[in-house]
Structures are given as C-alpha cells and as structure tokens.
Amino acid sequence: RGSRRRSRVPDPDELSDDEWYERGREVVLTKLDSRAHTRGELGIAMSRNGVPEQVQHQVLDRFEELGLIDDGNFAMQWVESRHGARGLSRRAVAMELSRKGVAPDVIDEAVNHISDDDEARAAVELARKKFRTSASVPEPRLTRRVAAVLARKGYGPDITWQAVRQVKEELERNKHWNSRAGVGGKSQGSCRIKSRAP
C-alpha cells in the first residue's frame, strides 16, 4: 500500500526569521483558502509546520490587520450556523468555539445573542421533529430517545423536559381533534337523504 510521507519540518535554526515568516504566511493562506479559521486554529497549523511562536504572532497580527482573521465575526457566523441551522444550545456552541481557540470574552459576546426564548424554541422544534420521525417507536422509549437527542445538542434537563412535555401535549391535542373530526365525518357520511317520489 502506498503511504503519504509528510515533508520534514525544519529545525528552528535552519531558517531565518524572514523565511519562517514566509512559511507561516503560506500555511495561513492555504488554510484560509478552504474556509474561515480562528486565530487559534491557524496558530496550531503553523506549530505543526514548525513555525516558531514569536513568528506565529507576527503572521497572525498581520492577517488580523488585513481583516483576513476575525475571531469575533467567526464566532457570530458559528452561532448562526450551529444554533440557527443545527439547533445547538448556547452551552454547546460555546464549547465548540472554545475548542477552536476563541477567547472567552469573544465567545461570551457571540453566544449572548442566543436568548432563553431562542433556546426554548430550538429545543421544541428539535423535539417536534424527532417525535414526528420516530412515531413508530413505542413509549416510553420514544420519550427517552427524544430527551437524549436534546441532551446531545447541549440542553439541560429543565429545558429538555419542558420541550418534551410541550410537544407531547401538542400531539395529544392533535390526536383528540383528529379523532373528533373522524367521528363527525363518519356520522355525516352515514346519513342518507331519501328522495321524494315525484
């Protein structure tokens, strides 16, 4: 089997500061060519390529000056994507941003745009979707499965069970009204109108 061989990382003394700067710059440009990255992610990428720490700071500072690295904007986009589109909780989004090396104050500012009402709505929508797609699963396993989905999205017990209760109440109301409509329709269908003789 063929194997890909990684290029050798030079020792710090093998290159001048200017050469290391150019190497770090190329690493950052390559990463940014695929998608936006945080300052922390790009620092890790340069470390893997042997770029000395003091040179990393110079490269990252320069890219920030040019507006090509913006952790605040990255965090806001991440919140929109992970909470708005995927339904992750505030806590889960914050943990993901922390793993990407975003500073705590930047994380706080971004996730504070997710209100308690936003979280409640997202949790209910996730529960609603899971109940619909797993309707064939018997109780109480279905309820446990829905609660597990919300827990994996980062929601705590209070908001999880509040969402589960709300959706189950909705389903019960729908079942009640559907049942009444069915009875009404049946009774109307069973009535026969006798025609008069001419």
N, C-alpha and C positions, 0 to 999 in steps of 0.2 A: 504494500500500500504506500502511495506517495504521501509525504508529510510536508507541511509548510514550515519552513525554517524562518524564525524571526531574525531580523538583522541585529547584529551585535550593537549593544548600547555602549558608546564611548565612555571612557573614564573622564571625570570632570576636568582633569589637567590636559586632556588630549585636544580640547578645543578652546579657542579664545572666547571671551565674553560675547563678542560680536557674533561669532559662529554659533554659540549656544543660543543667542537671541534669535538668530535666523532659523535655527532648528525648532525652537519653541514656537515661533511665529508660524512655521509650516504646519506644525502639529495642530495649532488652534484653527488655522484656516481650513484644514482638512476636516476637522470635527464640525465646524460651523457650516461647512458646505452641505452637510446632510440634514441638520436641524439646529435649532437654537440650543445652547448649552449654558449651564450656570458657570460662574467663576470657579466654584469648587470642582465641578466635573472636568473643566479644562485644565485645572491645576493637576488633578490626578493623571490626566492623559499625558501631560508634559513630564510628570515624575516617572511614568513608565518608560519614557523615552530618554531618561537620564538628565533632563534639563535641571540645572541647579536651582534651588529655591529662590535665591535672590533674582535670578534671571526670569523666573516664572512671574514674580511680582511685576517686573518691568513690562513684560509682554502683556499681562492681563490689564495692568493700568492703562497701557496704550490703547488696547482694544476697547476698554471702557470709555476712554476719552473720545474714541471714534463712534461710540454708540453701538458697537457690534456685540458687546456684552452688557446686559442689563438685567440683573437678578430680580429687580422689582417688577419689571414687565414680564419676565419669565414666570414669576410666581403668580401674577394675575392671570396670565394665559393658562397656567396649570390649574388654577382654581376653576376657571371657566370650563376647562376640558374634563377634569376629573370629578368635579361636583356637578356642574351643569349638565354634562353629557353622560357621565357614568354613575352619578348619584352617590359618590363617596361622601362620608361625613367630614365635618371640619377637622376632627382629630386625625382621620386617615390621610387627608390631603396634607396636613401639617407634617405628619411623619414622613411622607414621601418627599416633600421639599427639604426636610432636614437631611434625609439620606443623600440628597443631591448637593448638599453643601451650602444651602441658602442660609443666610444669617437669621437668627431667631427674630430680630426686630422686623426684618423684611417678611418673614413668614407670618408673624402676627398681623401685620398690616394687610396682607393679602387675604388670609382666612377670615379676618373680621368682616369681610364683605359677605360672608355666609351668615345670615341671620338664623335665629332659632326657628322662625317660621319657614325659612328655606329648607332647613334640615328636616323639619316635620313633614313638609310637602314631599321632599325627595324620598323619605322613608316610606310614606304612604304609597307613593307611586311604585316604588320597588316591591312593596308587599302586594299591591294590587296585581302587578304583572306576574309575580310568582304564583299567586293563588290562581290566576287565570290559566297559566301554562302547566300547572300541576294539579288541575282539578280532579284527575283520576286517582290521585294519591289519597288513601283513607286518613281520616282523623284518628288520633291526634298527631300522626306522623307529619301530616301536611303543615300543621301549625309550627311544629318544631323545625321543619325544613325552611319555612319562610323566616322564622326567627334567626336561624343560622345564617341565611343569606344576608340579613341586615347586620348581624354581628360581624361578618366578614367585610362588610362595607365600612365598618368602624363605628356603628351606632351602639350606644349603651343600652342597658336593659330597659330603662324608663321609656325612651323614645321608641325602642323596638316593640315593646308590648302595647304601647299606645297606638302605633301604626297597625299592628296585627288586629287589635280589638276593633279599630275603626273600619278596617276593610271587611272583617267578618260580619260586622253589623250591616255594612252596605250589602254584602252578599245575601244576608238573611232577609233584608227588606226587599231586594230584587226577587228573591225566591217567593216571598209572600205575594208580591204584586203579580208576578208571572202566574202563580197558582190561581189567584183570583181572576185574572184575565182568562185563563184557560177554562175555569168553571163557567164564566159568563159566556164565553164563546160557544161552549158546548150546549148550554141551555138555549141560546138563541138558535143554534143550528138544529135543535131537536123540535122546535116549534114548526108546525106545518099550517099553512094558510089554506083553508078549504075554500074552493071556488064556488060561487053560487051558480045554480043552474039558470040558464037564460030563460 
